[in-house]
Amino acid sequence: MADENTTMDESAVETDVETAAGAVTYPTAPGHQVNVRSGPGTHHRLIKVLPYNTRVPIRCQRHGEKVSGPYGTTDIWDSIAPGQYVSDAYVRTGSDGMVTVPCG
């Protein structure tokens, strides 16, 4: 929680990761429509494309195909729903590593 002395810019940074209905959500890369795949790689079936400026929950993460994007090159894939994965290279988690539990 920001105190009264927090500037607007600091407050905006603090809200990059929000909690909605008890789930932490993370912003996707601005200016990108992000592909959602059935598994952790581009060879997996395309399920849908997320619209610009989407926030996603990360249920768990797993290693898969290495992908380059706005947030670097990584082999981490984020599970946003059962059987739905997005590359962590397109999600602003604030970390180069995993931010939650590995997928089972």
C-alpha positions as CSV (number, residue, x, y, z in Angstrom):
1,M,0.0,0.0,0.0
2,A,1.4,3.4,-1.0
3,D,1.7,6.1,1.7
4,E,0.5,9.6,1.2
5,N,4.0,10.8,0.1
6,T,4.1,8.4,-2.9
7,T,4.2,10.1,-6.2
8,M,1.9,9.1,-9.1
9,D,4.8,7.4,-10.9
10,E,5.7,5.2,-7.9
11,S,2.0,4.4,-7.4
12,A,1.7,3.3,-11.1
13,V,4.7,1.0,-10.7
14,E,3.2,-0.6,-7.6
15,T,0.1,-1.5,-9.5
16,D,1.9,-3.4,-12.3
17,V,1.1,-6.5,-10.3
18,E,-2.5,-6.5,-9.1
19,T,-4.7,-8.8,-7.2
20,A,-8.1,-9.6,-8.7
21,A,-10.5,-11.9,-7.0
22,G,-7.6,-13.3,-4.9
23,A,-5.3,-14.0,-7.9
24,V,-2.2,-12.1,-8.7
25,T,-2.2,-10.9,-12.3
26,Y,0.7,-9.6,-14.4
27,P,0.6,-7.3,-17.5
28,T,1.5,-8.6,-20.9
29,A,3.9,-6.5,-23.1
30,P,2.4,-3.3,-24.3
31,G,1.7,-3.2,-28.0
32,H,1.7,-7.0,-28.3
33,Q,-1.1,-9.4,-28.8
34,V,0.1,-12.6,-27.0
35,N,-0.4,-16.1,-28.4
36,V,-1.9,-18.6,-25.9
37,R,-0.7,-22.2,-26.6
38,S,-1.8,-25.6,-25.5
39,G,1.7,-26.4,-24.2
40,P,5.1,-24.7,-23.4
41,G,6.3,-24.1,-27.0
42,T,5.4,-22.5,-30.3
43,H,4.8,-26.0,-31.9
44,H,1.8,-26.5,-29.6
45,R,-1.7,-25.7,-30.8
46,L,-2.7,-22.0,-30.8
47,I,-5.7,-21.7,-28.5
48,K,-6.3,-18.0,-28.7
49,V,-4.7,-14.6,-29.0
50,L,-4.9,-12.2,-26.0
51,P,-5.8,-8.6,-26.8
52,Y,-3.5,-5.7,-26.2
53,N,-2.9,-4.6,-22.6
54,T,-4.2,-7.8,-21.0
55,R,-3.4,-8.9,-17.5
56,V,-2.9,-12.6,-16.8
57,P,-2.8,-14.8,-13.7
58,I,0.1,-17.2,-13.5
59,R,-1.1,-20.5,-12.0
60,C,2.3,-22.3,-12.4
61,Q,5.3,-22.2,-14.7
62,R,7.3,-24.7,-16.6
63,H,10.4,-24.9,-18.9
64,G,9.8,-25.4,-22.6
65,E,10.9,-23.8,-25.9
66,K,13.2,-20.8,-25.7
67,V,11.5,-17.6,-27.0
68,S,12.7,-14.0,-27.4
69,G,10.3,-11.2,-26.6
70,P,10.1,-7.7,-25.1
71,Y,11.2,-9.0,-21.7
72,G,14.2,-11.0,-22.9
73,T,14.9,-14.5,-24.0
74,T,13.6,-17.3,-21.8
75,D,12.4,-20.9,-21.8
76,I,9.9,-20.2,-19.0
77,W,6.2,-20.6,-20.0
78,D,3.4,-19.3,-17.8
79,S,0.2,-21.4,-17.3
80,I,-2.7,-18.9,-17.3
81,A,-5.4,-21.5,-17.2
82,P,-5.6,-25.3,-17.4
83,G,-3.9,-26.2,-20.7
84,Q,-3.1,-22.6,-21.7
85,Y,0.4,-21.3,-21.8
86,V,2.1,-18.0,-22.7
87,S,5.8,-17.3,-23.0
88,D,7.2,-15.4,-20.0
89,A,9.1,-13.3,-22.5
90,Y,5.8,-11.5,-23.1
91,V,4.7,-11.1,-19.5
92,R,6.1,-8.5,-17.1
93,T,6.8,-10.5,-13.9
94,G,9.7,-8.3,-12.8
95,S,11.9,-11.4,-12.6
96,D,14.2,-13.4,-15.0
97,G,13.3,-16.6,-13.1
98,M,10.2,-18.3,-12.0
99,V,7.7,-16.3,-9.8
100,T,5.5,-19.1,-8.7
101,V,5.4,-22.9,-8.3
102,P,6.4,-25.3,-11.1
103,C,3.6,-27.0,-13.0
104,G,3.1,-30.5,-11.9
